[in-house]
Structure formats: structure tokens, C-alpha cells
């Protein structure tokens, strides 16, 4: 169950970076609403990470959580914020995903 909390926490990390990107593009009250979304996603992300680390190794949990956030944020930048999808960027995203899967595979929990 704690792996599910960890994955959800990583996805909320992607959510708070998405909210930051949208806040940067907006003006007025819309900006404030994106910052509220940022705060909510940040709180949920951290809370789920804390819950997951109660039984998962801290180093593995943190690496997986940040990996999910990093991969998700790069992909979100490509799909929603028109960032470049070069071969090398995609190659290193793939290697990061492989590393996350490897950490999960060698974890004893």
C-alpha cells in the first residue's frame, strides 16, 4: 500500500509543478487560483511521501518520489508547455524511468 502512496505523492509533485507553470502564464485572480492548487498539491505530495517512508526505505522512497516528479514534469513540459522533445531528452527520461524501476525491483519492501 505504501508504494501506492509514494506513486500518488509523485503524481501530486507533478501537479504542483504544473500549477507553477500555469501560474506563470496567467494573470489576476487566475494566478492566485493556480497558486492555491500548487499549495494543495504540495501538501498532498509531502504528506504522501511522509506516509510512504513510514515503512519504505527513505533513500529508495525519496529517489522514486523525485524520479516520478522529474519524469512527469519533463513530460508535462513537452506536452503542455511546448518544451523541446529532443532525442537526448527522451533518452535520459528513459534512463531515469529504468532507474526508478530498478530501485523498486531491488527494494526489500
Residue pairs with C-beta under 8 A, 6 or more apart in sequence:
2 51
2 52
2 54
2 55
2 56
2 109
3 52
3 56
3 104
3 109
5 48
5 49
5 51
5 52
6 48
6 49
6 52
6 56
6 61
6 64
6 65
6 68
7 64
7 68
8 44
8 48
9 44
9 45
9 46
9 47
9 48
9 49
9 51
9 52
9 65
9 68
10 45
10 64
10 65
10 66
10 67
10 68
10 69
10 72
11 68
11 72
12 41
12 42
12 44
12 45
12 48
13 41
13 45
13 65
13 66
13 68
13 69
13 72
13 73
14 68
14 69
14 72
14 73
14 76
15 37
15 41
15 44
15 45
16 37
16 38
16 41
16 42
16 45
17 69
17 72
17 73
17 76
18 73
18 76
18 80
19 34
19 35
19 37
19 38
19 41
20 34
20 38
21 76
21 77
21 80
21 81
22 34
22 37
23 31
23 34
23 35
23 38
26 34
45 65
45 69
49 61
49 62
49 65
52 61
52 65
53 61
53 62
55 109
56 107
56 109
57 107
57 108
57 109
60 103
60 104
60 107
63 99
63 100
63 103
64 100
64 103
64 104
67 96
67 97
67 99
67 100
67 103
68 100
70 96
71 93
71 96
71 97
71 100
74 83
74 89
74 93
75 93
77 83
78 84
78 85
78 89
